[in-house]
Amino acid sequence: MKRLFLYITFYIIILMTGCTKVNIYNAHDGTLDLSGQTFDDNTVYKMRGEWKIAWNQFLDPVKDLQKIKDLDTCVVVPHTWSRLQLDDTSIGNQGFGTLVLDIDTGIEPVSLAVKSTYITSAFDMYANGTLIASNGNIGETPNSVRAMWHPVVGTIGENNGKIQLVIHFSNFNHRRFVIKDFYIGSESAISNHKNNRLAMDLIAFGSIFIMGLYHFMIYILRRRDSASLFFSLLCFSYAGRTLMVGDRFVYEIFPDIPWELFMKLAYITFYITAVSIVLFVQRTFSTFNHTYVKKLMVASTSIAVVSTVILPHVYSTYYLCLLNLCC
């Protein structure tokens, strides 16, 4: 508890010192033009648009420069797919590949950094041929991959204004392929951006957790007020979920948490949040007090939680999709 209090205090101070400005720029044909832009302590750039992609190939950022130069297939980032058409090729939700983005900063040598959100479910990131960040362990087969969704920061260092990002990625753990946003800026700007986002997540967690604790104490004092119990359960589960979405603060506390356990906790908190909302509304508003709805939600949530605990995560994702369709 003392450690959590120190985290909250630290990130509140960080948040009060100022926020970073996020500008969105779109790449075209694998090239992002940031020439003429400023790279100060409070500005970061979200790198969206057309990134070059090589499917089922790990192109070496040093040895395969000509192959990288000859790439003409692009994918729009951010992107989520179960099946995607790349030119004449249809790709599925599992496999591996290479993303490439050429960045023109047009500035004198300056130390920059790149921040990831996540790619399902592991990646290595290179800048001008040097490995600057990794998330999990990539591989060409399911047994060779160790998944992780932790946002990471890679330092590019001084450069001549021309940066080539090469990202090796692989996914054999999730039912969808997800490529989220990447940010670039000065080292201090990226650090500020990361700390500000973590601060927002932690403040949300603390506020919601305190609300849950308050209503749980009300239930302890007035046992007939079951609405307070369900609302506190809603707050506790949602507060826990805030640590596992966004910038995933849970990795700051438990950096070595296994991906499978992380995903199971994220799904379980979602299920408990959903059923808590239904139970709270039914206990608070008599108009919505339908017994069959309550029984259906409790039963489906119980099945979901049990299946999430005992089954591999890749199967749990399909149950979540089915539950969303039914409810």
C-alpha positions in Angstrom: 0.0 0.0 0.0 2.9 2.4 0.8 4.4 1.7 -2.6 1.1 2.4 -4.4 0.7 5.7 -2.5 4.2 6.7 -3.6 3.3 5.9 -7.2 0.1 8.0 -7.0 1.9 11.0 -5.4 4.7 10.8 -8.0 2.4 10.7 -11.0 0.1 13.4 -9.7 3.2 15.7 -9.4 4.2 14.7 -13.0 0.7 15.5 -14.3 0.6 18.9 -12.7 3.9 19.9 -14.2 2.4 20.0 -17.7 1.0 17.9 -20.5 2.5 17.0 -23.9 1.0 18.1 -27.2 0.3 15.2 -29.6 0.3 16.0 -33.3 -0.9 13.4 -35.8 1.0 13.0 -39.1 0.2 10.5 -41.9 2.9 8.6 -43.8 2.5 8.1 -47.6 4.0 5.0 -49.3 6.1 4.3 -46.3 7.6 7.8 -45.8 6.8 10.2 -43.1 7.8 13.9 -43.6 8.4 15.7 -40.3 10.8 18.2 -41.8 10.1 21.7 -40.4 8.5 20.4 -37.2 9.9 21.2 -33.8 11.1 18.6 -31.4 10.8 20.3 -28.1 10.2 19.0 -24.6 6.4 19.0 -24.9 5.6 17.9 -28.4 5.3 14.4 -29.7 4.2 13.1 -33.1 1.8 10.2 -33.7 3.1 8.3 -36.8 0.0 7.1 -38.7 -0.7 6.3 -42.3 0.9 3.9 -44.8 3.8 1.8 -43.5 5.5 -0.7 -45.8 5.0 -4.3 -44.8 6.6 -7.7 -45.7 4.4 -10.6 -44.6 6.1 -13.8 -43.3 9.5 -12.3 -43.7 12.0 -10.9 -41.2 14.0 -8.4 -43.3 17.3 -7.6 -41.7 17.7 -3.8 -41.3 21.3 -4.0 -42.3 21.7 -7.0 -44.7 18.4 -6.6 -46.6 18.5 -2.9 -47.4 17.8 -3.5 -51.0 14.8 -5.7 -50.3 13.5 -3.1 -47.9 13.9 -0.4 -50.6 12.0 -2.5 -53.1 9.0 -3.0 -50.9 5.8 -1.6 -52.4 3.1 -3.1 -50.2 1.7 -0.9 -47.5 -0.7 -1.3 -44.5 -2.4 1.5 -42.8 -1.3 2.0 -39.1 -3.1 1.7 -36.7 -4.9 -1.4 -38.0 -6.8 -4.4 -36.6 -7.7 -7.4 -38.7 -8.7 -11.0 -38.6 -8.2 -11.3 -42.4 -6.5 -8.6 -44.6 -6.0 -8.2 -48.3 -2.5 -7.1 -49.2 -2.4 -6.5 -53.0 -3.1 -10.0 -54.3 -2.4 -11.8 -51.1 -4.9 -12.5 -48.3 -3.3 -12.8 -44.9 -4.8 -14.2 -41.7 -4.6 -13.3 -38.0 -1.5 -15.3 -37.2 2.0 -15.0 -38.6 5.0 -12.8 -38.7 6.5 -10.0 -40.8 8.3 -6.7 -41.1 7.1 -3.1 -40.9 9.2 -0.3 -42.4 8.8 3.5 -42.1 11.2 6.1 -43.4 11.1 9.3 -41.4 12.5 12.6 -42.5 13.0 15.0 -39.6 14.9 17.5 -41.5 16.8 18.7 -38.4 20.3 18.9 -37.1 21.6 15.9 -35.2 19.5 15.5 -32.1 18.6 12.7 -29.8 15.1 11.4 -30.4 13.0 8.5 -29.0 10.1 6.3 -30.2 7.3 5.1 -27.9 5.1 2.1 -28.8 1.6 1.2 -27.8 1.6 -2.4 -28.7 1.6 -4.9 -31.6 0.0 -8.4 -31.1 1.9 -10.0 -29.7 5.6 -9.4 -29.8 8.0 -7.2 -31.7 11.6 -5.9 -32.1 12.2 -2.3 -33.2 15.3 -1.1 -35.1 16.3 2.5 -36.0 18.9 2.8 -38.7 19.9 -0.8 -38.2 20.3 -0.7 -34.4 17.9 -2.5 -32.1 16.3 0.2 -29.8 13.4 -1.7 -28.2 11.7 -5.0 -27.9 8.5 -6.4 -26.5 8.5 -10.1 -25.8 10.3 -12.6 -28.1 9.4 -12.8 -31.8 9.5 -16.0 -33.8 8.3 -17.8 -36.9 6.4 -20.5 -35.0 4.0 -20.5 -32.0 6.5 -22.3 -29.8 9.2 -19.7 -30.4 7.1 -16.6 -29.4 6.8 -15.1 -26.0 4.0 -12.5 -26.1 4.0 -9.2 -24.2 1.9 -6.0 -24.6 4.0 -3.6 -22.5 4.4 -0.1 -24.1 8.2 0.5 -24.6 10.4 3.4 -25.4 13.4 3.2 -27.7 16.1 5.9 -27.9 17.3 6.6 -31.5 20.2 8.8 -30.5 21.7 11.5 -32.7 21.0 11.2 -36.4 21.3 13.2 -39.6 17.6 13.8 -40.0 16.9 10.5 -41.8 15.5 7.6 -39.8 14.5 4.2 -41.0 12.3 2.3 -38.5 12.2 -1.5 -39.1 9.9 -3.5 -36.9 9.8 -7.3 -36.8 6.6 -8.6 -35.4 4.8 -11.9 -34.8 1.5 -13.1 -33.5 0.4 -16.6 -32.7 -1.4 -15.8 -29.4 -4.4 -13.6 -30.2 -7.4 -14.0 -32.5 -6.8 -10.6 -34.1 -3.7 -8.9 -35.5 -3.5 -5.5 -33.9 -1.0 -2.7 -34.8 -1.4 0.3 -32.5 0.1 3.8 -32.6 3.8 4.7 -32.4 5.0 8.1 -31.2 8.2 10.0 -32.0 9.7 13.1 -30.3 12.7 14.3 -28.3 13.7 12.0 -25.4 12.3 14.4 -22.8 9.0 14.8 -24.7 8.5 11.1 -25.0 9.3 10.6 -21.3 6.8 13.3 -20.4 4.2 11.8 -22.6 4.6 8.4 -21.1 4.5 9.7 -17.5 1.5 11.8 -18.2 -0.5 8.9 -19.6 0.6 6.7 -16.7 -0.5 9.5 -14.3 -4.0 9.7 -15.9 -4.4 5.9 -15.6 -3.3 5.9 -12.0 -5.5 8.9 -11.0 -8.5 7.1 -12.7 -7.6 3.9 -10.7 -7.3 5.8 -7.4 -10.5 7.7 -7.9 -12.6 4.7 -8.8 -11.0 2.5 -6.2 -11.9 5.0 -3.4 -15.5 5.2 -4.7 -15.6 1.4 -4.5 -14.2 1.4 -1.0 -16.7 4.1 0.2 -19.7 2.1 -1.1 -18.4 -1.1 0.3 -18.2 0.5 3.8 -21.8 1.7 3.3 -22.8 -2.0 2.6 -20.9 -3.1 5.7 -23.0 -0.6 7.8 -26.2 -1.4 6.0 -26.3 -5.0 4.9 -29.7 -4.6 3.2 -28.3 -2.1 0.7 -27.1 -4.7 -1.8 -26.9 -2.0 -4.5 -23.9 -0.5 -2.7 -22.3 -3.9 -2.7 -22.8 -4.3 -6.5 -21.6 -0.8 -7.1 -18.4 -1.3 -5.0 -17.8 -4.6 -7.0 -18.2 -2.6 -10.2 -15.7 0.0 -9.0 -13.1 -2.5 -7.8 -13.3 -4.5 -11.1 -13.2 -1.4 -13.3 -10.4 0.1 -11.3 -8.4 -3.1 -11.7 -9.1 -2.9 -15.5 -7.7 0.6 -15.8 -4.3 -0.8 -14.8 -4.4 -3.2 -17.7 -5.5 -1.0 -20.5 -4.2 2.3 -21.8 -0.5 2.3 -21.0 -0.8 -0.8 -18.8 0.4 0.5 -15.4 0.4 -3.0 -14.1 3.7 -3.6 -15.9 5.2 -0.8 -13.9 4.4 -2.8 -10.7 4.9 -6.3 -12.1 7.2 -6.0 -15.1 7.6 -9.8 -15.4 3.9 -10.7 -15.3 3.3 -13.5 -17.8 1.2 -12.4 -20.8 -1.2 -15.2 -20.4 -1.9 -14.2 -16.8 -2.2 -10.5 -17.8 -4.8 -11.3 -20.5 -6.8 -13.6 -18.2 -7.0 -10.8 -15.5 -7.9 -8.2 -18.1 -10.8 -10.4 -19.4 -12.0 -11.4 -15.9 -12.2 -7.8 -14.8 -14.2 -7.0 -17.9 -16.7 -9.8 -17.2 -17.1 -8.8 -13.6 -17.6 -5.2 -14.5 -20.3 -6.1 -17.0 -22.3 -8.3 -14.6 -21.9 -5.7 -11.8 -23.5 -3.0 -13.9 -26.5 -5.2 -14.6 -26.9 -6.2 -10.9 -26.5 -2.6 -9.7 -29.0 -1.3 -12.1 -31.6 -4.0 -11.2 -31.2 -3.3 -7.5 -31.4 0.4 -7.9 -34.2 0.7 -10.4 -37.2 -1.6 -9.9 -38.3 -1.0 -13.5 -35.3 -3.0 -14.7 -35.6 -5.8 -12.2 -36.0 -8.7 -14.6 -35.0 -12.0 -13.0 -34.3 -13.8 -16.2 -31.9 -11.1 -17.3 -30.0 -11.3 -14.0 -29.8 -15.1 -14.2 -28.6 -15.0 -17.8 -25.9 -12.5 -17.0 -24.7 -14.3 -13.9 -24.7 -17.7 -15.7 -22.9 -16.4 -18.8 -20.4 -14.4 -16.7 -19.6 -17.5 -14.5 -19.0 -19.6 -17.6 -16.8 -16.9 -19.1 -14.7 -16.5 -15.9 -14.2 -20.3 -15.6 -13.4 -20.8 -19.3 -10.9 -17.9 -19.1 -9.2 -19.4 -16.1 -8.9 -23.0 -17.4 -8.5 -22.5 -21.2 -5.6 -21.1 -23.2 -6.2 -17.4 -23.9 -6.6 -17.8 -27.6 -9.9 -19.7 -27.0 -11.1 -17.1 -24.4 -11.0 -14.4 -27.0 -13.6 -16.2 -29.1 -15.9 -16.6 -26.0 -15.6 -12.9 -25.4 -16.8 -12.2 -29.0 -19.7 -14.7 -28.5 -20.7 -13.0 -25.3 -20.7 -9.6 -26.9 -23.0 -10.8 -29.7 -25.4 -12.5 -27.2 -25.5 -9.6 -24.7 
